[in-house]
Amino acid sequence: MSPAGAPGGTRGARPPARVDRPRRLAWEVLRAVDERGAYANLLLPSLLAGSGLSVRDRGFVTELAYGALRSQGTLDGVLDTATNRPVGEIDPPVRDALRLGAYQLLRTRVPPRAAVATTVDLVRATSGERPVRFANAVLRRVAARITETGGDLALLLGAPGFTADPIGHLAVVTAHPRWIVEAVVQALGGDFDEARAALAADDDRPAVHVVARPGRIDRESLLAEAEQAELAARPGPYSPYAVRLDGGDPARLPSVVSGAAAVQDEGSQLVALALADTATVGVDRGLTVDLCAGPGGKAAMLAGLLTGPGADASLLAIEPRAARANLVARSLRDTPRAWVVRADGRGAPVAPGSADRVLVDAPCTGLGALRRRPEARWRRTPEDLTALVPLQSALLVAALDLVRPGGVVAYATCSPHPAETTEVVRRVTGERADVSVLDAALALPTVDGVGSGPFAQLWPHRHGTDAMFLALLHRTGS
């Protein structure tokens, strides 16, 4: 049923058993993220798969859960204007219900009366009668404030004026922590208008990208499978192996089930393509190394591109964590001359100077995939960089030691944050005389708007991909 007409839209108290399931499921996702650090993009599909809900109701659950998680900072600010206690001191199950109610009032077409009543019912069903009057009063005040301000977040939350504090203003109106806004503005060269567009894109629902794995299936066959499965699909604009789905479940594609195709962001595909297409100098030794291979998408693509029929080459995928190493092995299960080794990439069991190509898809904050991980913008903190940046630097140093003179290293992160992109590369290469930086944009000839070089930065608002960063480095001497 539609959000506006979902159960619970009528007046009067009801017993907990009559709380509608879409709102209850959305609340369960918020609780799992809050209580045990669950990832919404992994949890929600499994909950929906066994829910028996209609397609429309599944869409409503997704909108509520992802929307409330993405907007958490904004929602807490709105609730703060309507309660006499700090939001952080509200009982967590009640707080998550109030967030869902505030999201409906602020971002959806659910009538205010229905949004308030259904949230009150949810509080009653999950927390008992005691907090019901409190929840009702808070949400009624929120509804009144939204009406008074016309839903203008700058007015509603008292945001600083753009002229006086552009970073603070954007943080409020785009629902991002200030430190993320600062990083995006810096990565875009101080262009506040484009930064606003980039931050707004984090709230967009991304298309599902699928890769036709080289040597396993071609893109035309994958598009034909999508048509047969009645999935709206189109070729990706950049990668010759990419298909974009406008909704629907990719698991309905036989090639996804068999492993010949897989869900993989087109930006991720481009990183693997760029490394494979960048020419080495001298005689190749037949070894490519993926230094941080989990969960295996780039490794599988590299294997298909470099170790296929007629190629005298092999791929070694390094991954320290057992669960992720198993995922890599699954991705490579039908690929010849590809192996997985559990090891730390900083001490990979590979002789120095023995690889032709090395990929460092470094662990990072994941700020480039906030569309797909709605809770991440509030879960990550600037302190994360304290641990990540030294790790990223050490992995890049290890990759440069592994590659032979004349070989190529690709350094990639799913983040636009300069501290873990350009600054890492410049710091490491600045300490070595045996490395030159290639122009990564030349390795992405089908993609415009990746920057002026020598690095390449993809963006959701420009390319419809995750915000992948790519640097290509050439080992010049012994």
C-alpha positions in Angstrom: 0.0 0.0 0.0 1.2 3.6 -0.5 3.0 5.5 2.2 0.2 7.9 2.6 -2.4 5.2 3.1 -0.2 2.7 5.0 -1.8 1.0 8.0 -1.8 3.3 11.0 -3.0 6.4 9.1 -6.3 6.6 11.0 -7.0 8.2 14.4 -7.0 6.5 17.7 -4.7 4.1 19.6 -4.3 0.6 18.4 -2.7 -2.5 19.9 0.9 -3.2 18.9 -0.1 -6.1 16.7 -1.6 -3.6 14.2 1.5 -1.5 13.6 2.2 -1.8 9.9 5.1 -4.0 8.9 6.9 -1.5 6.6 7.4 1.0 9.4 8.3 -1.8 11.8 10.9 -3.2 9.5 12.4 0.2 8.9 12.6 0.7 12.7 14.3 -2.7 13.0 17.0 -1.7 10.5 17.7 1.5 12.4 17.9 -0.4 15.7 20.3 -3.0 14.2 22.6 -0.2 12.9 22.5 1.6 16.2 22.7 -1.4 18.6 25.2 -3.7 16.8 26.8 -1.6 14.1 24.9 -3.5 11.3 25.3 -2.3 7.7 21.9 -1.3 6.3 22.8 -2.2 2.7 23.5 -5.8 3.8 20.7 -6.2 6.4 17.8 -4.6 4.6 17.8 -6.9 1.5 17.7 -10.0 3.7 14.8 -8.6 5.8 12.8 -7.7 2.7 13.5 -11.1 1.0 11.5 -12.9 3.7 8.9 -10.2 4.4 6.2 -11.1 1.9 5.7 -7.4 1.3 4.5 -6.0 -2.0 7.0 -4.2 -4.3 5.5 -0.9 -3.3 5.8 -1.6 0.4 9.3 -2.8 0.0 10.1 0.6 -1.7 8.6 2.4 1.3 10.7 0.4 3.8 13.8 1.2 1.8 13.0 4.9 1.6 12.3 5.1 5.3 15.3 3.2 6.5 17.9 4.6 4.1 16.4 8.1 4.3 16.4 8.2 8.1 20.0 6.9 8.2 21.3 9.3 5.7 19.5 12.3 7.3 20.2 11.3 10.9 22.1 14.4 11.8 19.4 16.6 10.3 16.6 14.7 12.0 18.3 14.9 15.3 18.6 18.6 14.8 14.9 18.9 14.0 14.0 16.8 17.0 16.2 19.0 19.2 14.0 21.9 18.4 11.0 20.1 19.7 12.1 18.4 22.9 13.4 19.7 26.3 16.0 17.0 26.6 19.0 16.3 24.3 18.2 13.8 21.6 21.2 11.8 22.8 19.5 11.2 26.1 16.3 9.8 24.6 15.8 6.1 25.0 17.4 4.6 21.8 14.3 2.6 20.6 12.1 5.7 21.1 14.7 7.9 19.4 14.8 5.7 16.3 11.1 5.7 16.1 11.1 9.5 16.4 13.7 9.7 13.6 11.4 7.7 11.3 8.5 10.0 12.2 10.5 13.2 11.6 11.7 11.8 8.3 8.2 11.2 7.1 7.2 14.7 8.2 10.2 16.3 6.5 10.9 14.2 3.4 7.8 12.3 2.3 4.2 12.9 1.2 2.8 11.0 4.2 0.2 13.4 5.7 1.3 14.9 9.0 -1.5 13.3 11.0 -0.7 9.8 9.6 3.1 10.3 10.2 2.5 11.3 13.8 -0.1 8.6 14.6 1.8 5.7 13.0 5.0 6.7 14.8 3.1 6.9 18.1 1.7 3.5 17.5 5.3 2.2 16.7 6.5 3.7 20.0 3.7 2.0 21.9 4.4 -1.3 20.2 8.1 -1.3 20.8 8.6 0.7 24.1 5.3 0.4 25.9 2.8 3.1 27.0 5.1 5.3 29.1 6.9 7.2 26.3 3.8 7.6 24.1 2.7 11.0 25.3 6.3 12.3 25.0 6.6 11.0 21.4 3.2 12.4 20.4 4.1 15.9 21.8 7.5 16.0 20.1 6.2 15.0 16.7 3.3 17.4 16.9 5.8 20.2 17.6 8.1 19.0 14.7 5.1 19.1 12.4 4.2 22.6 13.5 7.8 23.8 13.0 7.9 22.3 9.5 4.7 24.1 8.6 5.9 27.4 10.0 9.2 27.3 8.1 7.9 25.6 4.9 10.3 22.8 5.5 13.3 25.1 4.8 16.2 23.3 6.6 18.2 26.5 6.9 15.3 28.2 8.8 14.2 25.0 10.6 17.7 24.3 12.1 19.0 27.9 12.3 21.7 27.2 9.8 24.4 29.8 9.4 24.1 32.0 6.3 26.0 30.8 3.3 28.0 34.0 3.0 29.1 33.9 6.6 29.9 30.2 6.9 29.5 28.3 3.6 30.8 25.0 5.1 28.4 25.2 8.0 25.5 26.1 5.8 26.2 23.1 3.4 26.6 20.8 6.4 23.1 21.6 7.6 21.2 21.8 4.3 22.8 18.6 2.8 22.8 16.6 6.1 26.6 15.9 6.2 29.1 16.2 9.0 31.1 19.4 8.6 34.4 17.5 8.1 33.0 15.6 5.1 31.8 18.9 3.6 35.2 20.4 4.0 36.8 17.4 2.3 34.4 17.5 -0.7 34.9 21.2 -1.1 38.7 20.8 -1.0 38.6 17.9 -3.5 36.5 20.1 -5.9 39.0 22.9 -5.7 36.9 25.2 -3.5 33.8 25.1 -5.9 31.0 25.4 -3.4 28.2 25.1 -6.0 29.6 21.8 -7.3 30.2 20.7 -3.8 26.5 21.2 -3.0 25.7 19.0 -6.1 28.1 16.4 -5.0 26.8 16.2 -1.4 23.2 16.2 -2.7 24.0 13.2 -4.9 24.8 11.2 -1.7 21.0 11.2 -1.1 20.2 9.8 -4.6 19.2 6.2 -4.9 21.9 4.7 -7.1 21.3 2.4 -10.0 22.6 -1.1 -9.7 25.7 -1.6 -11.8 26.5 -5.1 -13.1 29.8 -6.3 -14.8 29.9 -8.8 -17.6 33.1 -10.5 -16.5 35.7 -10.6 -19.3 36.1 -14.0 -20.8 32.9 -15.3 -19.0 30.1 -13.4 -20.8 29.9 -10.4 -23.1 27.8 -7.3 -22.4 25.3 -8.0 -25.2 24.5 -11.4 -23.8 24.0 -9.8 -20.3 21.7 -7.2 -21.7 19.7 -10.0 -23.4 19.4 -11.8 -20.1 18.1 -8.6 -18.5 15.5 -8.2 -21.2 14.4 -11.9 -20.7 14.1 -11.2 -17.0 12.1 -8.1 -17.7 14.7 -5.9 -16.0 15.1 -2.3 -17.3 18.8 -2.3 -18.3 21.1 -0.2 -20.4 24.8 -0.3 -21.3 27.1 1.6 -18.9 28.4 4.7 -20.5 32.1 4.2 -19.7 33.1 0.5 -19.2 32.5 -1.8 -22.1 31.6 -4.5 -19.6 29.1 -2.5 -17.6 25.3 -2.8 -17.5 23.1 -0.4 -15.4 19.8 -1.7 -14.0 17.0 0.8 -13.4 15.5 -1.2 -10.5 14.9 -4.9 -10.0 16.9 -7.7 -8.5 20.1 -8.5 -10.3 19.9 -12.0 -8.8 17.3 -12.7 -11.5 20.1 -12.8 -14.0 21.4 -16.3 -14.6 24.9 -15.0 -15.2 24.9 -13.3 -11.8 23.8 -16.5 -10.2 26.6 -18.5 -12.0 29.3 -15.9 -11.3 29.9 -15.0 -15.0 28.5 -11.5 -14.1 28.4 -9.7 -10.8 27.2 -6.5 -9.1 30.1 -4.1 -9.4 30.1 -0.3 -9.5 31.2 1.0 -12.9 33.8 3.2 -11.3 35.3 0.0 -9.7 35.4 -1.6 -13.2 37.2 1.4 -14.6 40.0 1.1 -12.0 40.7 -2.5 -13.1 40.5 -1.5 -16.8 42.9 1.4 -16.4 45.5 -0.8 -14.7 45.2 -3.6 -17.3 45.3 -1.1 -20.2 48.3 0.8 -19.0 51.4 -0.4 -20.9 54.5 -1.6 -19.0 58.0 -1.0 -20.2 60.3 -3.9 -20.8 59.6 -7.7 -20.7 56.7 -8.7 -18.6 57.2 -11.5 -16.1 53.6 -12.6 -16.2 52.4 -11.7 -12.7 49.8 -9.2 -11.5 49.1 -8.7 -7.8 46.0 -7.4 -6.2 47.3 -6.3 -2.8 43.9 -5.7 -1.0 41.7 -8.0 -3.0 38.5 -8.4 -0.9 35.7 -8.8 -1.8 37.1 -9.8 -5.2 35.4 -7.7 -7.9 38.5 -6.0 -9.2 40.5 -9.2 -8.9 38.0 -11.1 -11.0 38.1 -8.4 -13.6 41.8 -8.2 -13.7 42.0 -12.0 -14.0 39.6 -11.9 -17.0 41.5 -9.1 -18.7 45.1 -10.4 -18.1 45.0 -14.2 -17.7 42.5 -15.2 -20.4 43.1 -17.6 -23.4 46.4 -17.0 -25.1 47.8 -15.0 -22.2 50.9 -16.2 -20.3 50.1 -14.4 -17.1 48.8 -15.1 -13.6 47.0 -13.1 -10.9 47.8 -13.3 -7.2 45.1 -11.9 -4.9 46.2 -11.0 -1.4 43.6 -10.5 1.4 44.2 -10.7 5.1 40.7 -11.4 6.4 39.3 -14.9 6.1 35.7 -14.0 5.2 36.8 -11.6 2.5 39.4 -14.0 1.2 36.6 -16.6 0.8 34.7 -14.0 -1.3 37.7 -13.4 -3.5 38.1 -17.2 -4.0 34.5 -17.4 -5.0 34.9 -14.6 -7.5 37.9 -16.4 -9.0 36.6 -19.9 -8.8 36.4 -20.5 -12.6 39.4 -18.4 -13.6 42.6 -20.1 -14.7 46.0 -19.0 -13.3 44.5 -16.9 -10.4 45.2 -17.6 -6.8 44.2 -16.2 -3.4 46.6 -16.0 -0.5 45.6 -14.8 3.0 48.3 -12.3 4.0 48.8 -8.7 4.9 49.6 -6.7 1.8 52.4 -4.9 3.6 54.2 -8.2 3.9 52.9 -10.1 0.8 54.7 -13.4 0.1 56.0 -12.1 -3.3 59.6 -11.4 -4.2 60.4 -7.7 -4.5 60.5 -6.5 -8.1 58.6 -9.6 -9.5 55.2 -8.2 -10.5 54.4 -6.4 -13.7 51.3 -4.7 -12.3 50.1 -4.2 -8.7 46.7 -2.9 -7.6 46.3 -1.2 -4.3 42.6 -0.7 -3.7 43.3 0.6 -0.2 41.1 0.4 2.8 39.5 3.9 3.3 36.7 5.8 4.8 34.3 4.8 2.0 33.1 8.4 1.6 32.7 7.8 -2.1 29.9 5.3 -1.6 27.7 7.1 0.9 24.8 6.6 -1.5 25.0 2.9 -0.9 26.0 3.0 2.8 23.5 5.4 4.3 24.7 5.1 7.9 28.4 5.7 7.0 28.3 9.5 6.9 27.5 9.5 10.6 29.5 6.5 11.6 32.8 7.7 10.2 34.8 10.4 12.0 37.9 12.4 11.2 39.8 10.2 13.7 39.4 7.3 11.3 42.0 8.9 9.0 44.6 8.7 11.8 44.7 4.9 11.4 43.8 4.7 7.7 46.3 7.1 6.1 49.5 5.4 7.5 48.0 2.0 6.3 47.3 3.4 2.9 50.8 4.8 2.7 52.4 1.6 3.8 50.4 -0.4 1.2 51.5 1.9 -1.6 55.1 1.6 -0.5 54.8 -2.2 -0.5 53.2 -2.1 -4.0 56.0 0.0 -5.4 58.6 -2.5 -3.9 56.8 -5.5 -5.5 56.5 -4.1 -9.0 59.5 -4.5 -11.3 61.3 -1.6 -13.0 59.0 -0.7 -15.9 55.9 -2.0 -14.1 52.8 -0.1 -13.1 51.0 0.4 -9.8 47.4 1.6 -9.5 46.4 3.2 -6.2 42.7 3.5 -5.7 40.3 4.5 -2.9 36.5 4.7 -2.8 36.9 8.2 -1.3 37.4 11.7 -2.6 39.1 12.9 0.7 42.4 14.5 -0.2 44.1 13.1 2.9 43.7 9.5 1.6 44.0 10.3 -2.1 46.3 12.9 -3.5 48.2 13.5 -0.2 49.1 9.9 0.2 50.4 9.6 -3.4 52.4 12.8 -3.2 53.9 11.9 0.2 55.0 8.4 -0.9 56.3 9.4 -4.4 58.0 12.5 -3.0 60.2 10.1 -0.9 61.3 7.9 -3.9 63.4 8.7 -6.9 62.3 5.5 -8.7 58.7 6.5 -9.4 57.0 8.7 -11.9 53.3 9.6 -11.8 51.3 8.8 -15.0 48.3 10.8 -16.2 45.4 8.6 -15.0 42.9 10.5 -17.2 44.7 9.1 -20.3 43.8 5.6 -19.0 40.1 6.5 -18.9 39.6 7.8 -22.5 35.8 7.3 -22.4 35.3 9.4 -19.2 35.2 13.2 -19.1 35.3 15.3 -16.0 37.9 13.3 -13.9 40.1 16.3 -13.2 43.0 18.1 -14.8 45.5 15.3 -13.9 47.7 13.6 -13.1 45.1 11.9 -10.9 41.5 10.9 -11.8 38.5 11.4 -9.5 35.1 10.0 -10.4 31.9 11.5 -8.8 28.3 10.3 -8.4 26.9 13.7 -9.5 29.1 13.7 -12.7 29.4 10.1 -13.6 26.7 8.2 -11.7 29.5 6.0 -10.2 30.9 5.9 -6.7 33.5 8.6 -6.0 36.5 6.4 -6.9 40.0 8.0 -7.0 42.8 6.6 -9.2 46.5 7.3 -9.4 48.8 5.4 -11.8 52.5 5.1 -11.0 55.4 3.9 -13.1 58.4 2.2 -11.5 61.3 3.8 -13.3 64.4 2.2 -11.9 66.0 -0.4 -9.6 
